[in-house]
Amino acid sequence: MANDLRREDQLEQCLKPAFEARAAQLASQLPSDDLLEDPHVFSPEFQARMAEMTRKASRKRPPLRRYVQAAAMFVLCFAALGFGAMQVEAIRTPILRFVVSVTQEYTNITFDGGSDRELPSQYEEIAPSHIPDGYLLQEQELTQWHCYANYENSETGGYFSYMVMSTGGSSTSFDTEDCRVYETNINGRKAYVSVKLTRQTVIVIMFDQDFTYTLAGDLTEEEALAVMESVP
């Protein structure tokens, strides 16, 4: 019984934003005071039928009454979600879930949920502000869902690529063969780092609710992390 009451309290707290948004929408649709000067009066027959239905409902067994209350709660919830509650950011934004599949050769991350937010129209809004000395931007492509940039060092022949894409419904893979792989947090974003042990190459996968950021190249681990830490 205590667990049931606790679950009902938790459900009420979860639905409170939806009800408030729905109530505000319904209030804005109320008729004007002029239309309410002559309110409608229900007939005695209608009122008698409603009273009889109320008496019958009150004689039902308690479990059935609880089922009816639960059904009414869910109907109201769906009505609110269909109209006013979609204005509430916490309800409108899907929860980001991800599955990490690890093999000897590579690791794959599949994202479920997240947002389908479009990328900014200017590369500077998502580009890292820190670039290692000697590296210059050689190529850059930006669409509403995908961004690719390539940086090269003409003196050393080194290079690295930087890619951004919408997280919603996407997936990405990175090398794990002969690599040191670990999970970390970069400025509040979850990230996976893969450092190749047989040569100086590194891959960093960083993601949040909106975008997935990928860096791959022959930078050192410290240089790669510094670049990703500068992403806005």
C-alpha positions in Angstrom: 0.0 0.0 0.0 2.8 2.4 0.9 4.6 1.6 -2.4 1.4 2.3 -4.3 1.0 5.7 -2.7 4.7 6.5 -3.3 4.3 5.6 -7.0 1.2 7.8 -7.2 3.0 10.7 -5.7 5.9 10.2 -8.1 3.5 10.1 -11.1 1.9 13.3 -10.0 5.2 15.0 -9.7 6.2 13.9 -13.2 2.9 15.0 -14.7 2.7 18.3 -12.9 4.5 20.3 -15.7 2.2 18.7 -18.3 -0.9 19.6 -16.4 0.3 23.2 -15.8 1.0 23.6 -19.5 -2.4 22.1 -20.5 -4.2 24.2 -17.9 -2.7 27.4 -19.3 -3.7 26.4 -22.8 -7.3 25.6 -21.8 -7.5 28.9 -19.9 -6.5 30.8 -23.0 -9.4 29.1 -24.9 -12.1 30.1 -22.4 -15.0 32.2 -23.8 -15.1 35.9 -23.0 -17.1 37.4 -20.1 -19.8 38.5 -22.6 -20.5 34.9 -23.6 -20.6 33.8 -19.9 -23.3 36.3 -18.9 -26.0 33.7 -19.7 -24.6 30.3 -18.7 -26.1 27.1 -19.8 -28.4 25.3 -17.4 -28.6 21.5 -17.7 -32.0 19.9 -17.7 -33.3 18.1 -14.5 -33.3 14.8 -16.5 -29.6 15.2 -17.3 -28.7 16.1 -13.7 -30.7 13.0 -12.4 -28.8 10.7 -14.7 -25.4 12.1 -13.7 -26.4 11.7 -10.0 -27.3 8.0 -10.6 -24.0 7.4 -12.4 -22.2 8.9 -9.5 -24.0 6.7 -7.0 -23.3 3.5 -9.0 -19.6 4.4 -9.3 -19.3 5.0 -5.6 -20.7 1.4 -4.9 -17.9 -0.2 -7.0 -15.1 -2.2 -5.3 -12.1 -0.1 -4.3 -9.7 -1.9 -6.8 -11.9 -1.2 -9.7 -12.2 2.4 -8.7 -8.4 2.6 -8.6 -8.2 1.2 -12.1 -10.7 3.8 -13.3 -8.6 6.5 -11.7 -5.4 5.2 -13.3 -7.1 5.1 -16.7 -8.4 8.6 -16.3 -4.9 9.7 -15.3 -3.3 8.2 -18.5 -6.0 9.7 -20.7 -5.3 13.1 -19.3 -1.6 12.6 -19.6 -1.9 11.7 -23.3 -4.2 14.7 -23.9 -1.7 17.0 -22.2 1.2 15.6 -24.1 -0.7 16.0 -27.4 -1.3 19.7 -26.7 0.2 21.8 -24.0 3.0 19.6 -22.6 5.0 19.7 -25.8 5.8 23.2 -24.9 7.8 22.0 -21.8 11.5 21.5 -22.8 12.1 18.6 -20.3 9.2 16.6 -21.9 9.9 17.5 -25.5 13.6 16.5 -25.5 14.2 12.8 -25.9 16.5 11.0 -23.5 19.9 10.2 -25.0 20.8 6.5 -24.7 23.8 4.8 -26.3 25.1 1.2 -26.7 28.8 0.5 -26.8 29.8 -2.7 -28.6 33.4 -3.6 -28.0 35.4 -6.1 -30.2 39.1 -6.7 -30.5 39.4 -4.7 -33.7 37.0 -1.8 -33.2 34.4 -0.4 -30.9 31.0 0.9 -32.1 28.7 3.4 -30.3 25.1 3.5 -31.4 23.0 6.5 -30.2 19.3 6.3 -29.6 17.2 9.3 -28.7 19.1 12.6 -28.5 18.1 15.5 -30.7 18.0 16.0 -34.4 19.3 19.5 -34.0 20.7 21.1 -37.2 24.4 22.2 -37.2 25.1 26.0 -37.1 25.5 27.7 -40.5 29.0 28.9 -39.6 31.8 26.5 -39.0 33.3 28.8 -36.4 30.4 28.1 -34.1 31.4 24.4 -33.7 35.1 24.6 -34.6 37.8 24.0 -31.9 39.5 27.3 -30.8 42.8 25.5 -30.1 44.8 24.1 -33.0 48.3 22.6 -32.4 51.2 24.7 -33.7 52.0 24.2 -37.4 48.5 22.8 -38.3 46.4 24.8 -40.8 42.8 24.2 -42.0 43.1 22.7 -45.5 39.5 21.4 -46.2 36.1 22.1 -44.6 32.6 20.9 -45.5 29.5 21.9 -43.6 25.9 20.9 -44.1 22.9 21.0 -41.8 23.6 17.5 -40.4 27.3 16.9 -41.0 30.6 18.8 -40.8 34.1 17.6 -41.8 37.4 19.5 -41.5 40.9 18.5 -42.3 44.0 20.1 -40.8 47.6 19.5 -42.0 51.1 20.4 -40.9 53.2 21.1 -44.0 56.5 20.9 -42.1 56.0 17.5 -40.5 53.4 16.0 -42.9 51.1 15.4 -39.9 47.3 15.7 -40.2 44.1 15.3 -38.2 40.4 15.3 -39.1 37.6 16.8 -37.1 34.0 15.8 -37.7 30.7 16.9 -36.1 27.3 15.3 -36.7 23.8 15.3 -35.2 23.6 12.7 -32.4 20.0 11.7 -32.9 19.9 8.2 -34.5 23.6 8.1 -35.5 26.5 5.7 -34.8 30.2 5.9 -34.9 33.2 3.5 -34.6 36.8 3.7 -33.5 39.9 1.6 -33.6 40.6 -0.6 -30.5 43.2 -3.1 -31.9 46.5 -2.6 -30.1 45.1 0.5 -28.5 44.7 1.9 -25.0 41.0 2.8 -24.7 39.4 4.7 -21.9 36.3 6.7 -21.0 36.5 10.3 -19.8 34.6 13.5 -19.4 35.5 16.6 -21.4 33.9 19.8 -20.2 30.7 18.0 -19.2 30.6 15.8 -22.3 31.1 12.1 -22.2 34.1 10.9 -24.4 36.0 7.8 -25.4 39.7 8.0 -26.2 41.7 5.5 -28.3 45.5 5.8 -28.3 47.3 3.5 -30.8 50.2 1.7 -29.1 52.2 0.8 -32.3 52.3 4.4 -33.8 51.4 7.9 -32.8 47.7 8.1 -33.7 44.7 9.0 -31.5 40.9 9.0 -31.8 38.6 11.0 -29.5 34.8 10.5 -29.7 32.9 13.1 -27.6 29.2 13.6 -27.5 26.3 15.3 -25.8 22.5 15.5 -26.3 22.8 17.4 -29.6 26.1 16.6 -31.4 28.9 13.9 -31.7 32.4 15.3 -32.2 35.2 13.1 -33.6 38.9 13.8 -33.8 41.3 11.4 -35.5 44.9 11.8 -36.6 48.6 11.6 -35.7 48.5 14.0 -32.8 49.8 13.1 -29.4 47.2 12.3 -26.7 47.7 15.6 -25.0 47.4 17.6 -28.2 44.1 15.8 -29.1 42.6 16.3 -25.7 43.5 20.0 -25.8 41.8 20.4 -29.2 38.6 18.7 -27.9 38.6 20.8 -24.7 38.4 23.9 -26.8 35.2 22.9 -28.7 32.5 25.4 -27.8 
